[in-house]
Amino acid sequence: MLSKDKMQRINELSRKSKQTNLTSAEKAEQKKLREEYLQVFRKSFVQDLHGMTFVDPNGDDVTPEKLKRSKDNKNNLKH
């Protein structure tokens, strides 16, 4: 999870960009923070997927094979 300070800074830069132009340093900082946020989000999403099992109305496991393989080999899905 991204730190509270970084999340606040992302939001602060976003608000500022809507009101005025950001400096090149602020744009670079915003880009770096957004990339870091997306990495954390994607990793969390993949972990959530690994905890899921898909079941049809008959109670049969219909989890996609790609996800089953990924659960066995954590590096199989692209993050």
Secondary structure, DSSP 8 states (H G I E B T S, - for coil): ---HHHHHHHHHHHHHHHHS---HHHHHHHHHHHHHHHHHHHHHHHHHHHT---B-TTS-B---HHHHHHHHSTTSS--
